[in-house]
Amino acid sequence: MTAAIAWIAELGIGDAEVVGGKGANLGELARARFPVPDGFVVTATAFTDAMRDGGVSERLRSLAAGIDVDDPVALEKASAALQAAVHEVGVPADLRAEVADAYRQLGGGVTQAVAVRSSAAGEDGADTSYAGMNATFTNVVGTDELMRAIVDCWASVFGQRVVAYRAGREVTSDPAIAVVVQAMVDSQRSGIMFSVDPSTGDRSRLVIEAAFGLGEVVVSGFVEPDTYIVSRDKRSILNARVGHQDFQIVRGSDGRDARVGLDPAVGASRVLSDSEVLALADLALRVEAHYGSPQDMEWAMDSAGTIYLVQSRPITTLGDPAGTPAAAPAPGTSKVLVAGLAASPGVAVGKVRVLTGPEDGADLRDGEVLVAERTTPDWVPTMRRASALVTDSGGLTCHAAIVSRELSVPAVVGTRKATTVLRSGELVTVDGATGEVYAGDVSAGLSSGGGATAVTAAAQAGPAAAAPEPLATRLYVNLAFPERAAEVAALDVDGVGLLRAEFMLTSALGGTHPKKLIADGDSAGFVDRMTAALLEITRPFAPRPVVYRSTDFRTNEFRALDGGDEYEPHEENPMIGLRGCYRYIRDPEVFALELEVLARVRDETPNLHLMIPFVRTLWELEACLEAIDASPLGAQKGLHRWVMAEVPSVAYRIPEYAALGIDGVSIGSNDLTQLVLGVDRDSETCTELFDEADAAVLDTIRRIVEASRAAGITSSLCGQAPSNRPEFAEHLVRFGITSISVNPDAVGAARRTIAAAERRVIVDAARRTRAQ
């Protein structure tokens, strides 16, 4: 080992400061004789020496110190200038000679294909927030290309995301980055494995994901990988879910990455055999035993079936150990009729009822499994009576998925063919946790036989009956149905962070469009029904706050109501059309009725507050607030006015919104994600693109939280992300969010995740203080 070059086989976990987290972990594995590809690390010292000797260290420090990360244009300009300075220096001649010599020693000479990956200090440690922010290159061939890749890795430490992140964390030390260079595995199959279940914290089983070709397609979410669930104790496969893959990334004829289409039959076939799954499982458990903690690993398998580890890091998002679920049916013992996205957990058994529209709802008998192409709000009365829901279309944030979770009804969405494959009258078992629909009654072998568990048991109880840990971050629940209010109010939560109006509104309207109802003279009846429904929620939660999000129907949803064709325009893209705040200005008559309801409810229970959805511009919010002030609701003292942060423009407008008297913002991660990434949240075709944890989405959320804090108003998040993926809550805590609102069945997991995140933030702060 020299100051510039360190061989992976000579490294250990204690070398992270010199070779970064990734390099140190790979060395630790190699020294413990785990299968790690040969390679070396260009140390962080080599980077800092190159920048110093190249005469740019002071320039880099000066440029980095003056960046305004809240100014996107300035951030982009500064990042480009920093990266240009790195490229200006390049790899010095003496370092180039050392790297070239090490490259030749890998065994393949100057034609050896290598993987070149950044290894930042702090990456792949107990706090992995830097992971994925820096550059990675695969199938790099030749000395010149290797040098370019090293410089690109160096420059990535000054990328916009990293610069903004460092500023947000108040990291003032000079950035340093090492670069890992390893012999490239000609991966025929690859993926990720977790030594415990990361989504549930279940320590009785481990999870393996696999795809054809390079693992980038799995890590980046480009394909739907196979998922294998393995019992840790019995070393047996509990469940094997075959994914779907249209293409793979392999080494091309020129030695570089090539995207190759897959034959549909191959893309739909199983990636790993049982013996290969168990071999990977055994490796995962040995790695965990070595480290003494659960691990998240990346693996690759060549054409000979040899397995290599290319990364390992701690799983940092686990709560307390979860209970052990029962095993799934063994492969081959039950026939899967259709499969889709696991939208709402639980298991239900019932006869199928295929319906073409909500007008056929009377045909569904209580306890039957509702099968439809898709659902809209007017389906809710029918959905209440179903034991489970299966749809052809939709993603994890579609109407069917959201309502099913609210109702604690198992649901599978996006099957593409349920309405044509399933037949009314046949008995099926729906497993909402795996997204599968089985022939007959196989509930005895599934994890939650007999249907979804009660909220009070599943959400509130942890592994032990100890008193819940106090949180600095407030924890709220999302709610939509009055009949569940008393049950959910018994949970240890701070109130309702999101009370969705649409489902109560549908019931109060009786399936009639609100303007037709007004024209028919039934306005008073509507106000009475809505008032009664809201009081069922505000009473059991009092004095805890209940934040009511006013109606956010889209035109296609309103048009489905009786009389809707007469009052609703046709829009090609209703998701970004006449909805939310702008609708209240265009259609004040309906909004006025809603405000009258809120005023009447607050007369009895003043813990009710208002949240305005889908706010796009300053002027429309001003007009909306004027309408509120002019109504009976506006005269009431103590009313808090919130806005939903769903449109990216809110990150810019928060100071102006606060000046108008807005008390807080609540981030709707579903809409925000679709607008930041440009992907329809209801599209089953684009499901793999919809990711609330995408770096761009997380950066937008961070900006909103920080802008709210600067403006002196509160911030919350009430989308599906913390409910579906409790580990997402850790990002929010680190950003400094005021509160998080989750579905009732996710309260327990979210509380444990938030508590763990808060503890880590405190420990990190203490360590920084001691280091000063």
N, C-alpha and C positions, 0 to 999 in steps of 0.2 A: 504493500500500500504506500503510495506517495501522497504528497499534498494534493495532487490533481486527479489521480486515478486510484480507485479502490476496487479490488475484485470482490464480487458478491460473496464468494465462498469464504472470505475472510471477515465478513461483517457480522454484526449482531444488533440487537434492538437498541443497545446503548450508543450506537453510532448515528442516531437519527439527526443530530445537530449538524453532522458533516455530510451525510448522504441522503438526508430527507427521510420521511416516514416510509415511503414505498421501498427505497433501497435498503433501509435498515430491516424491515420486515422480511424482504426477500433473503437477505443475508442470514437472518435468524433461522429461517426455514431451511436454507441450504446447509448451514452448520449442523442442524438437527437431522440431516440426511433425508429431508423431504425432497421430492422430485421437482427441482427448480431448474429452468434452462440456464446454461452457463452465461456469464456476462460480467460486466464491470460497471462502475459508476463514475461519471465525471463529477467530482465533488463540488459542493457549494463554494468551497474555498477557491476552486479553479474559476468559478464564475466571478466572484468578487475580485480576485486578482486580475482577471482579464479586463474587467471594467475599470479598475484602478489604473492598471498599466496603459490602458487605451485612452486614458485621460477624460473619461466621461462620468466617473463616480459622482463628482460634485454636481455636474449638470443633471444627472439622474435624481440626485437628492433634492436639488432646487426645484426641478419640474414637479416631482412628486409632492413636495411640501405645499405647492401653491394651487393644487387641484380643487376645484369646487365640484364635488361629486354629485351635487344636486342639480347641476347644470349639464344636461346631456350633451350639448354641443361642446362645452368646455372640456368635459370628461373625454369625449371622443378625440378631440384635438390633442389633449395632453397625453393620452394613451398612445396615440400615433407617434407623437414626438419622442416619448420614452422608448418605444419599440424601435424607432428609427435609429436612436443612439446606440442601442444594443447591436443592431445589424451593422452599423457603421464600424464597430470594433471587430465583430466577427470572432473567429477562433484564432488566437495568436499563434505564431509559427511554432514555438516550443511546445505549446499544448497540442497543437495539431499533430506534431510528430509523436507525442505520447499516446494520443488517442488512436492514431493510425497503427501504431505498434500493437496496442491492446486489441484493436479490431482484427489484425492479422492472427493474433494468438487464439482467437476464438475457434480456429480450425478450418474455416472455409476460405481463408484468404480474403482478397478484396472483393470477392463475389458472394460472400456470406450475407444472407438476408438477416436483418436484425430488426428488433422492435426497439424504438427509441421513445422513452417516456419520462416526463417531468417527475421530479420527486421533491416536493416542497417541504420545508420544515413545518411540522404540525399536521401534515397530510398522513392519512392512514394510522393515526394515533387514536387516543380515546375520544378526541374531538375531531371529526373528519370534515369539518365545514369547508376546508380548502379542496377536498377531493373533487376531481372532475373539472376544476377551473383552469388547469394548465394543460399544455399540449401533449399529445400522444401520436406517434407515427408507427405504422407497421409495414413490414416488407421493404425496409430501407436497404438499398444495395449500393455498394461502392463508397470509397472514401469521401468523395466530394458531396454525395448526397447525405452521408452521415454527418458531415460538418454542418450542412445547411439545416438538418433536423435538430442538431444540438443548439444552434443559434436560435432557431424558431422556438425551441423549448425555453431557452433563456428569455426570449422576448415575451413569452406568454405570461411571465410573472408580472408584466406591466399591462396585461390586457384589461379592458374596461371593468369586467366583473371582479377581477382580483383587486384592482386599485380601489374600486368602490367598497368592496368588502373590507379591505384593510382600514380604510377611512372610517367605515361604520363601526369597526371594532376598536378604533383608536389605536391601531398598531403603528407605532412611530419608528420602529427599528428598520434599518435598510433591508429590503427584500433580498433573500438569497435562495438559490434554487440549484439542486443537483439534477443530473440526467442519468437515467438507467439505460444501459445498452445491453440487450440480451439476444442470444441466438434465437431466431424466429422459429416457433413451432409451426409446422405446416398443418394447421388445425383442420381436421375433417369434421370435428364436432367440438363444441366448447360451450361455456356457460358460467353460471354463478351457483354457489351453494352456501347455505346458511346452516351452521351446526345446531341451531334451534330455530323454531318457526318465528320469523321476525315480525309477522303481522299480528300474531296473537300472544307471543311470548311463551308459547307452549314448549316447555323444555323436554317433553317426552318424544318429540319428533323433530326431524330435520328436513330441510327443503332443498331440492336440486332443480335448477332450470337449465334446459339444454336446447341447442339449436345446431343446425348444420353450418359448417364454415367457421369463420372467425367470430369471437364472442362479442365484437362490437355491436352486432345486430341485437343481442340480448341486452347489453348494458344500456344502449341508447333507445331501446324500446321500438326498434324498427319492425320487429316481427312478434308473433305470438309464440313464445317458446313452449316446449313440453315442460310440465311441472310434475315432479315426483315427490311424494310425501313418504318418508321412511321412518319407521319406529326405531328409535335409538336403542331401546333395550332388546327388542327381539330381532333387530337387523332384518326387518321384513318390510316390503313395500305396502304401504297402506292405500295409496292411490296413485294412479298414473294418468295424468291428463295430457292428451296429445294436442299440441298446438297446431298452428298453420303457418307455413313459411313460403313466400313466393320467390325469394331469391336468397343467395348466400354470398358472402365475401370470402374469396379464396386467393391463393397465390396464382397469379396469371402466368402465361407463357414467358413474359418478360421479367418474371420474378417479383412483380409489384401487385398491389391489391387489385382485384378484379371483381366486379359485381356480376354474378352469373345467375340467370333465371333457373328456377327449379321446375321440373316436371310436376304438375299438380298432384300426381300420386305420391311422388317422393316428398313434396312439401307437406302433405297431410299424413305422412307416415311417422311412426315412432322413431325418435332419435337414438335412444339408448335401450339396450337389452336389460333384463333384470339383473344379470351378473355385473354389468357395467355400472348400473345404478348403485348396487350394493358395494362395489369397489370404491366408488366415489364417496359413499356414505362412510365407509371405514376410514378413508383418508381424512374426511372432515372431522371425525371424532378424534383421530390421533392429533390433528393440528390443534383442536380445542384443548385437548389434554396437555399439550406442550405449553400453550400460552396460559392455561388456567382460566380462560374466559371464552364465551361464545364468539365465534369468528364468522366473518363474511369473506368468502374466498372466490376468486376467479380461477377457472381451470380450462385446460385445453387438452385435446386428445388427437394424436396423429393417426395416420392410416394403419399403423401397426397396433393400435389400441393402447399405446403408452400414454399415461396421464401425466400432465405437468401442472404445477401450481404457478400462476403468474401474478398472484396478489393475495394478500390476506390482511385483514384489519378487524378490529373489534366491532361487534354489533353494539352500537351505542344507544339504540332506541328501545331497549327492552324495559318493560315495567316489571312488576313482581311476577313470579312464576304463575302461570295460569293452570287451571285444572286440566286433567288429561281427558280428551275426548275419546269416544269409542271409535274403533276402526271403521273405515269405509268398507263397502263390499269388496271382496277380493276380486281382482280382474277376472272377467269371464263368467262370474256367477250371476250378474245382473245385466240386462240389456239397456243401454243408454239409447233412448229414442231420439232425443235432440239435446244439444248442448249450446250454451251461449255464455253471456257474461253473468257472473255471480253478483246480483244487484242488491239482494237483501237476504241476510242469513236466516237459517232455520230449515226445518224439514217438515213437509206436509204431505199427506196422502189423501187422495180424493179422485172422484170421477171428473173427466175432462168435460168442459163446456166451451166450445168454440163459438165466439160471438163476432159478428161483423161490425157492430156499432153499439153505442150506449143505449140506443132505443130498444135493443133486444135484451136489456138487463134483466127484465122480469123472467127470462128463460133460465137464468142461473139460479140453481137451488143452493141454499146455505151449505157451505162446506165443500162445494165443488171447486175445481181448479179452473180459473178463468184463463182462456187462451184467446189472444187477440193480436191483430197486426201491430197495433200501438194503442196507447191510451191518451186521453186528454182530460181536463178537469171534470167534464161532464160524465166521466166513467166512475167517479169516486163513489157514488151510492152503491154501484154494483161491486166495486172492489172491496168495500167494507164487508161484504158477505162471502167473499171468496176465501178459500183456505190457502191458496197460493196463486201467483200470477206468472204467466209465461207469454212473452211477446216475440214477434218476428223481428222488430226493429228496435232501435234505441241504444243509448250508451249508458254509462254508470250514473249520469246526471240527468237522464231523461225523466219525464213526468212519471212514468211507471215505476222507475227505480226510487225516486224520492218519496212518492206516496206509499209504496210498499214498506219502506223503512219506517216511515211515520206510523204505519199501521201494525208494524211487527209481523208482516206477512212475507213469507219466503217468496223470492222472485228471481226469475231468470229472464234476461232481456237479450235482444240481438241474436236470436237463434236462427233467423232468416227463413225458417221453414216450419215453425211450430204449427201454424194454422193449416198447413197441407199434410203434415205427417201425423199429427195427433188427431184422434177421432172422438167426437162427443160420446160420452158413455164409458170409455175405457178407463180402467183404474191405473193411476200413475203415482209415482213418488217424486216430488220436487225437492231438490237439495239446493237451496239458495246460497249455500256457502261455497259450493263447487261449480254452480251453473249447469247442473245436469238434471235431466228428467228421465227417470227409470220406468220401465214397464213393471206394473204390479206394485205390491207393497213390499218394499225392501227397507223400511224405516228402522227395523231392529238393528241393522248393520251400519246405520249412519250416525253422525255425531249428535243430532238433536232430534231423535225420533219423537213423533207426536206433535211436532209444530214448534213455532218460535217460543222461546222461553220468556217469562214475564220480565218486564223492565226491572222491577225491584230486585229480582234474583240475578239477572244477567249483567245489569249495568252497575248496580250499586255495590254488590258484594265483591270484594276482592278475594285473594287467596285465603285471607283470614278475616275474622270479624272485628278487627281492630278499628278504632275510630279513624276516620279519614284524616290524612295529613293536611294541615292548613296550607293554603296557597296564597301567594302574593298576586298571582294572575287570577282574575275572577273567572269562574266556570259557569256558563249558562247552558240552557238546552234550547234546541229547535223544536217547535211544536206546530201542529196544524189542526188537530181534532179535539174538540171540547171533551169528549168522553174519556180521553186519556189524561186529562189535566190533574185530577186528584191523585192518580197513581204516580205520575211523573213528579208532582209537587212534593211527594214524600222523599225524593232523592235529595242528597246533600249538594244542592246547586244554588247559585246566587240569583236565579230568576230565569226568565225566558228571554233569550237574546234575539230570537227570531220567531215571531208568531206569523205564520203565513196566512194571508187573508183569503187566498183563492178558494181553498177547499170549503171553508165556512160560507163564503159568498155563494158558491155553487148550490149548497144546501138551502141557504136563505132565499135564493132566487127561484128555487124549485125548477131549475133547468131552463128558465126564461131569461132572455137578454135583459139587462137592467133598463135600457131605454124603452123596451116594450112594456116592462113592468111599470115604469113611470107612466107611459101612455095609457096603460090599462087602469091606472088609479090605485095601484097597490103599494105605493111608496111607504106608507105608514106601516103596513104589514111587514115589509122588508126590514125596516128599521127595528121593529119589535123583535123579529126573529134573530137578526144579527146581534142585537143588544143582549138577548138571553144567552146566545152562544158564547159571546165574549165574557160575560159574567161567570160562566162556568169555569173559565180559565183564570180570570183575575182574582176571584175570591180565594181559591185554595193557595194561590201563590202569594197573596198579600202578607206582609208589606213589600215583598220582593218585587222588583220591577218586571213588567211584561212589555216587551218592545214589539209593537204591532207594525208589521210592514204592510202598507196599504196595497191595494190591488195592483198586480202586475201581469194581468192577462195580456197575451198577444192577440192580434186581430184574428188569426186562424182559430185560436181557442174561444174567443168571444163569438165568432161566427158559427161555431158548432152548437150554440145555445138556441133555443126556440126564438125566432125572430132575428137572429144574428145576421142573416143574409141581407136584411133590409138596412141594418145600421152599420155594418162593418165593411170597410174597403178591402179589396183583394190586394195583397202584397206578395211580391215574389220572395221577399226575405223578411218575414215578420219578426224574426229574432232581433233585428236591429231597426224595426219600424215603429209604428205607433204603439207605444207602451210606456209604462212608468210615469215619470213626472210630466213628460210632454203630453201624454194623454189627458192628464188632469186639466191642462190649460185648454186643450182642444175640446174637452168634454166635461166642463165644470159641473154639470147637473148631477152626474153620477158621483163624482168626487164629493160634492156637497152632502149627499146622503151618507156617505161613509164618515164624513166629519161629524155629522149629527149623531151617528151611532157612538163614536168615540166620546163625544161630549156627555152623552147619557150614561155611558159606562163609568166615566171618570167621576161623575156626580156621586156614585156609590163606592167606587174603588179607584182612588187617584194614583194607584201604582201603574196605570196604563200609560204608555208613551208611544210616540209616532215615529216611524221610519219611512222615508220617502225613497222609492226604488228608482233605479236606472236614470240617475241625474247626469245629463250630458253637458249642459252649459250653465253659465252663471245667470243669464237672463230668465231661463225657464224656472230655475230654483227661486229666484226673486218673485216671479209671478205666482208660483205655488205657495210660497210663504205668505204672500199678501192674501191669497184665498183662505188660508188657514186662520190668519189674524182676523179676517172679516167674519169668520164663522163663530158659532157658540163655543167651539173648542178653543179658539184663540184667546178668549177672555179668561181661561182657567189658569190659575197660578200653578207653578211647579211642573208644567208640561215640558218634557224634553223633546227636542226635535233632532232626529238623526237623519243622515242620508246613507244610502247604500253606496259603497265604493265598488262599482262593477265596471264602469267605463274608465279606461286608462287616463282620460283627461282629468280625473279627480285628483291624481297625484300632483297636478299643476295647480288645481283650483282650491285646494284645502285652505290656504290663508284667506281667500275671498269668501269661501263658505263660512269659515269661522267668524268673519266680520259681519255676516248676516245674522249671526246668533245661533248657528248650528252647534249643538252640544257634543256631537261625536259622529264618527263614521264607522260603518260596519262593512267589512270587505266581503263581498259575495264572490267566493273563489271560482264558482262555476262560470258565471258570465265574464269575470275578469280574465280567466284563463282562455276562454274562447276568443275574446277580443284581442288579447296580447298575442296569442299564437295563430289567430285567424282560422280556427277550426270549429265547426258546428258541434256544440256540446251534445246534440241529440243524434249525431251521426254514428251508426254502428260501424260504418266503413272506415271512419277516421279515428276510431277509438284509441289506437296506439299513439296517435299524435296528441291526444288530450292529456296533459300532465300538469297538475297544479304545482308540482315540485320542479318544473322546468326552471332553469336559472333565470330566464327573462321574467317569468311570473313572480318568482321569489324576490327578484330585485325590485319589481314594481310594488309588491307588498311592503318590502322594507321602506321604500320611499314614502308610501302612504303612512305607515306607522310613524316614521321619523318626522314627517311634515305635521302630522296631528299633534305629536308631542310638542313640537316647536310652536304650534298655534294655540296650545293650551286646551285642546279638546281630547276626548277619549277615542281609542281605537279598538275595534273588535274584528273578529272574523267569524262568519256564520255560514260558510259554504259547506260542501260535503267533505272537503279534504280531511279535516281533523276527525270526522266520523269514520270515513273509510280507511284512513291511514293515520292512526293516532300519533305515529312518530313525526308527522308533519307539524304537530303542535310544538315540537322542540325548536323548529325554525322561528316560530312566532314568538316564543318566549325570549329567544336570543335577540330578536329585533326590538323587544321591549313593548309588546302589545299589551293593552290594558286588560282585555278579556277575550275568551274563546267560547264559542257556542257550538255545541255538538248535538247529534241525535241522542235521544235518551239511552239507547242501548250501548252507546260508546262512552258514557260518563265515567265508568270505572277505569277503563283503559286510558282515557284522556287525563283523568286526574293523576294516575300513576306516572304518565309520561311527562305531564307538566311539572309535577313535583321533582322528578328526576332531573329534568332540564334546569329547574331553578337551583337545585343543589349544585349542578355542574357549573352554572354561571357564578355562584358564590365561591366555589372552590377555585375556579379560574381567576376570579378577581383577587382572591387571597394570594394565589401564587404570583400574580403580577406584582402585587404590593410587596411581597417578600423579595422579589427579584430586583426591585428598585433600590 
